Amino acid sequence: MTDQKFYEIIQQELDVILQENTENENIKKHKKDEHKKGYALLIWFLKFYGLQPIYKSYITDGKDDNSCDVIFFTKNTKNENVYYVVQSKYVASSTAKIQKEEFNATLTDFRGVLEKKAKVGKNENFNKKYTELISHLENNGEAVFIFFTLATYNEEITQAIQNFNDNYNPKISLAIIDLEKIKQDYIAFKFKEILPFNPLEYKEQNPEETPIKLSIERYESKKRDVFEFQGRAKACTILLKPQTIHELFKKYAFKLFFKNVRNPIHRSNYNEKIVDTLLKAPANFWYFNNGITAITPILPDISPTTKNITLESGLQIINGAQTVYSVYSAYENATKSQRKSMDEYARISMRIIASSDEDFNLQITRYTNMQNPLQDRDFWANDDIQLRLQQESFMTNVWYEKRHDEFRLSEEAQEKLGIKIVKNEEFALAYVVFYLQKISYISENERNYIFISYKDHPKGLYEKVFDKNIKFENMFASWIMVEIFKKQIDEIPSSSNEVINIFKNANFFLLAPSLAISKIITEKYFSYKFPNNDEKKMNICVFIIEKYITQNKEYLKIFEAIASYSTASTVNYFELNDFLTISNFLDNLRENPLEYDIFSKKIQEAENKEIFEGVEKIILEKE
């Protein structure tokens, strides 16, 4: 999603806020639309980030105040109050950058607040909240000062941010929420439905880095209520109360599931049967539930009398995330008597495995999730490369789906937003053929190994395809060319010609040679078309993306003609005259991918002028 498109979405939401608050005196007093939207932006901030539906008492913007726009507090994951002091800046353009001078003036205001030099006047809201803030700080409370803006980040302010944090850390910090940060959070909250307890908590505790204490529920020691196993890795199974699970999630929230390969837990995604059992038949819970599996680097010894253990290196829950979230939800909303009944009768099994071996951890994750089969790509959803590719895709209108059912957006909703969600396996297939020129990777025998590591299977291709240098722009351009090929095929009228009908109903592998050489033909065509351009400097993928995003009709016609020329070249070279020759061609290509290498070399050796004239001829014929 481009910044401009996202900016338009925010503008629409601000318009709705203004329509809902036509009688708001603070909005009515403003004459200019820009100032009205500036105030609406404060309301938007409190609803989206502050999770505050009743916003009026928190907005301190007004007469006699130039120090801050919002002061409010909320709980962090340690159940402590944190105050947030917000200065908001509305901008009328998605291309505006944070102005260094304006930002420095904001820091001066923030310092004035901290040093008790803020101007106190007739603004009662500000006076009240300011007094609360100062009292909080004097009692060693934590505060975060936020510069909130629809402008984009400016590198010139980086040093000023660092200086502020160096001066006031550890209890006081400065954060920037700019257009890009808002967009990333908006996608996570609205389109993936992942909602943390406190969206503003920049210092959330990491359950992989902090010691975690667990209270074990024990019976008489002779009954062996703790099971220990010592094999390749040390492991144990313990019993926990619902209260312990509730406290664990309350403290660490969704970070507990970072290595869980299933679709992230959503606000509404709890299991009603789990909740129902806890509330109505807690004594049955252990029998009906499979429990939780967690991994930790070091597991302490557990004696027969141990009731509390500390996992010094934290843990990650790799299976049973829905159980954890459902137990938390049930306990959070239960009455005092219901909680007492749950803790008296319900027990949850937690299997803890000690391992620092990431490859082994991934295997554990894979096999503990086999009861509900996952796709191979799901197991890589938290890989750094997959995370980066998705982040890069958010700068475009085509989003990279790194796991099954990751986004909660229907096709109609995508169309309305002007975006398209594409599976990473579709990007991968296009990329290995068009960009990497690896025809063999997508044969029926090989394509299933794209999301499997060579460590798990000798044929695994994941590291070869997704190496550290992979860029989303190259995957995106490859996918665009596939879409162009599909469009060309869809537009071919039905025919009695057997070859045409085979291509109309072709699988991806049949199109692969044509798609692959289209990259070579594209490069040669534009090298001839722009003879004064240094061929080495022309990034063909960036060029394809630019023309596709702007829907440049002239160049889209050229790309379509290149697709037609590539297909015709493939048909002619391999003499694909009927079903039998095509069938033999595919069999030979599967057995001997070098056939394509010979073909591509022939195209590479062709004169640029010959390629250019061939493509131009197709353009003229179509016109």
Residue, then its C-alpha position, 0 to 999 in steps of 0.5 A: m500500500t503506497d503512502q498516498k493510498f494509506y494517507e487517503i484511508i486516514q483522511q476518510e477516518l478523520d472525516v468520519i470523526l468530524q461528522e460524529n463530532t459536529e457539536n464539539e466546541n473544540i472543533k467548531k472554534h477552528k475555521k480552517d479544515e486543516h485545524k479541524k482535522g488536526y483535532a480529529l487526529l488527536i481523537w483518532f490517536l486516542k481511539f487507535y493507540g490509546l484505546q480510549p473511547i472517552y477521549k475528551s478528558y485526555i486532550t490537553d490541546g487548547k487555550d494557553d497550552n503549547s506544551c503538548d496535545v494529549i496526556f493520559f496513562t495506561k497499564n503496561t505488561k507489568n501492570e504499572n501505570v505509564y504516562y504518555v505525553v503526545q504532541s501531534k502534527y497534522v500535515a496536508s500531504s502524504t509526501a511531507k517530511i518531519q521538519k527538523e526545526e519544528f521537531n526541535a521546538t517540540l523537544t523544547d516543549f517536552r523538556g519544559v514539561l519535564e523540568k516543570k517549566a510548562k506554562v500553566g494557564k486557564n486550560e483546566n484539562f492541561n493543568k489537571k493532567y500536568t499535575e498528575l504527570i508531575s506527581h507520577l514522575e516524582n514517584n519514579g514513574e515511567a513516561v513516554f513522550i511521543f511525537f505523532t505525525l502524518a509526515t514521514y521520517n527525516e534522518e536529520i532528527t535521529q541524533a536529537i532523538q538519541n540525545f533526548n533518550d540518553n539524557y532521560n533514560p531509563k524511566i523517560s523515553l521519546a518515541i516517533i510515530d510517523l506515517e510509516k509506523i502508523k501504516q505498519d500498526y494499522i495493517a497489523f491491527k486492522f487487517k491481521e487483527i493482532l491487538p496487543f494490550n498496549p500498542l504504545e508499549y515500546k519496551e514490552q518484555n520479551p519472554e525469550e529474554t527474561p526469567i519466567k516463574l511458573s507455579i507447578e500444581r502438585y499432588e502427593s509426591k508419590k503420584r509422580d505428578v511431574f513427568e521428566f524425560q531425558g533423551r536428545a533434549k531434556a524435557c518435562t511435563i507439568l500441570l498449571k492452574p488457569q491463573t498461572i496461564h492468565e498471568l503469563f499471557k497478561k505479562y507477555a501477551f502475543k510475544l509468547f507465540f513469536k515462534n508459533v507457526r500457526n496464524p497469529i491469535h486474533r482478538s476474536n479467535y478463541n475457542e468457545k468450547i475451551v471457554d465453555t469447559l472451563l466455566k461449566a465443567p473445569a474438572n473435565f478440562w485436562y481430559f478434553n485438552n491436549g495442553i501446551t508445548a513450549i521450548t526453553p534453552i535451559l530447564p532446571d531440575i525439578s525435585p519431588t517437593t518443588k512447587n515453583i520453577t524459574l526458566e532463566s532464559g524464558l520460553q516460547i509456546i510453539n503449540g497450544a497458542q489457542t489454548v493459552y489465549s482461550v484460558y486467558s479470555a475465560y479467566e479475564n472475563a470470569t467472576k470471582s467465584q468462577r475463577k475460584s472454581m477454575d483454579e480448584y478443578a481445572r489443570i493445563s498440561m505444559r510440556i517444556i523442552a530444553s533446546s537452543d538448537e534452532d533447527f531442532n526447535l523448528q522440527i519440534t514445531r513442525y511435528t507438534n503441529m501435525q494433527n492439523p496439517l500446515q503448509d510447508r511455507d507456514f513453518w517459515a512464517n517467522d523467518d527473518i527473510q519472510l518478515r522482511l519481504q512482507q515489510e517491503s511489500f507493504m510499500t506497494n499495493v500487492w502484499y506478501e502473505k507469508r502464512h495461510d490465512e494471515f490477513r482478514l480481508s475478503e477480495e471485496a475488501q482488498e478491491k476497496l482498499g486498492i490492494k491485492i494479497v498474494k501467497n508467498e508461494e506464488f511469488a516464489l514460483a514466479y521469482v525462481v523462473f523469471y528472475l533466477q532462471k531456474i526452470s528445474y525448481i518448479s517441475e512437479n518433482e521439485r516445486n514442493y521443496i521450495f519451502i523445505s530446507y536442505k537440512d530437512h531433505p536433500k532436495g530442499l531449496y529454501e536457502k537457495v531461493f530465499d538467500k540473504n540477498i533476495k529483494f521483494e522488488n525482484m519477486f514483485a516484478s516476476w509476479i507482474m510478468v506472470e500476471i501479464f502472461k495470464k492476461q495474454i492467455d485469457e484473451i486468446p479466443s477458443s480455437s480448433n488449434e490444439v496447441i492454442n487450447i493446450f496453452k489456454n489450459a496450461n499449468f505453470f510448468l508449461l509456461a515456465p520456459s516462455l516466462a523465463i526467456s521473457k526476462i532476457i527478451t525484455e532486457k534486450y528489447f529495452s537495451y535497443k530501445f534506449p541505446n544511450n542508457d548504460e545497460k548495466k545501470m538499468n534495473i529491469c525489475v524496478f522498471i517493470i514495477e514502475k510501469y505496472i503501478t502507474q498503469n502506463k498503457e504504452y509500456l504495458k502493451i510492450f510487456e504484453a507483446i514481449a509475453s506473446y513473442s516469448t511464447a511464440s519463440t518457445v513454440n517455434y524452437f521446440e516445434l510444439n505442433d500438437f499434444l504429443t510434441i508438447s507432452n514429450f517436451l514437458d517430459n524432456l524438460r523435467e528429465n533434462p532442464l539443460e534443454y532450456d539452457i540451450f534455448s536461452k543461450k540461443i535467445q541471448e545470442a540473438e541480435n538486440k535489433e532482431i528481438f526489438e523488431g519482432v516485439e514491435k511487429i506484434i505490437l503493430e499487429k495487435e493495434 
